[in-house]
Every structure is written in structure tokens, then in C-alpha cells.
Amino acid sequence: MTNSELAERVGLTAAPLSRRLARLYETGVIRQVIAVDPACVGLGFQAFIEITLHHSTRHGSGRFVEHVRRLPEVVEIHAVAGGFDFLLKISVRDMADYKRLIWQEFDQLTDIKTINSIMVFDSPKIVYGYLPE
């Protein structure tokens, strides 16, 4: 939506809206991102990986996060509560590329106890920047 449409919707004129948006960007409340369709750039295989560490200590978790943060195939890292410690989203070319990632990168991490993979067939809904009303 345009700035004038947004201003009308929230009951402001253009100048106060611009100042408010600038402040929201500066404080990090909102940010602009570019969403790239992975399949359009040759990354046709996405998966979520549940990782359980041997010991969920700050040191072990930190070592793990630092390693996977450097992997370009890992597009999201989430520390979670529940039956596992981390949920990763990965994006690779194909199953062979996925196998390489697991066997060459993840197998060398001694902090990992278990890896459970969930393959993505389709993503019929992805919403960016939505806040429930």
C-alpha cells in the first residue's frame, strides 16, 4: 500500500506518517526485507531440521549456533523449548545437496545428539510483517 493509503487508514496526514515510519525504522520495530523465491534461484529443496544437543549448555549451544550461522544453506535458526533444542530451516538445490550438508557439515558437530528432518513439499501460506488485530 502507498504512504497516502496508509496515512488515510491510520488517520494521519503524509508528514506525520513519514516521521512515524522513520522512527519505527530507526528503532527496528519495522524493517524492509526482500523475499526471494528459492525455487526461482535453483534452490528447489527446503527442509526443517530439528536438532537435539547432547547438553543444552550455553557453551555447547553457542558453539553449535556459531557453526550453523556460517552455513549459507541455513536460512533460519530458532532456539526452541520442547522435544528438541533448535529448529533450522534450510534451502538447498536438491536431495544430493541436502545429503552433503547433513553428512559433511552436521556430522562433524559433536554437540549434536539427534537430527530429525522434515521435508517441505509446499508452502501455501507465508506471511511477512503481519500482526494480528
Secondary structure, DSSP 8 states (H G I E B T S, - for coil): --HHHHHHHHT--HHHHHHHHHHHHHHTSS-------GGGGT--EEEEEEEEESS--HHHHHHHHHHHHT-TTEEEEEE--SSSSEEEEEEESSHHHHHHIIIIIITT-TTEEEEEEEEES--S---SS----
